[in-house]
Amino acid sequence: FGAADGTGAPLHAHVLHRQCPLGERHRAEIGSELAASWRSRTVVLRLSRRIVSLASLWYDAAALPPGMVRELETSRRPFGDVVGPLSPWRKSV
């Protein structure tokens, strides 16, 4: 990454992986089996010591091929790059 602020300071992305800690209400709504497959990735984008972006992404690991799940859990590769072969799309609601 290169800094967009013109200083030349590098941007650093840190990806944190973890199983989503769904609350009891959510577990009751979707069922404990489905809840067990949800994961999250938190991406922290830093410029020097300053956090410039913090993003959390939740996804259902059971809905993805095992190779993609492994890649998401063990790499810093962007989510969109990993799941790109599935041709995902978004719809604002």
C-alpha positions, 0 to 999 in steps of 0.5 A: 500500500502507498499513502494517499496523503502524499507523505510516502508513509506506507499503509499497513493492513492487519487482518484479525481472524476469529469465530464470531461471538454471536449472542444468544438471541442470534443463536436462537434466531438462526440455530446453533449449528448455523451460528457455529459456522460464522466467522469474522475478519477485522481489517485494521488499516494503519498509517504509521501508528494512526488507525485510518480504517477499521472494518469488520466482515462476517461470513458463513464459512459453511457456504464457502469451499474449504480452500477459500475458508482456509485462505481466509483464515490463514492469509491477509489476502482481501476477502473479495479477492479470495471469493472472486471466483464465486462471482458474488454481488451485493444489493443495498437494502 
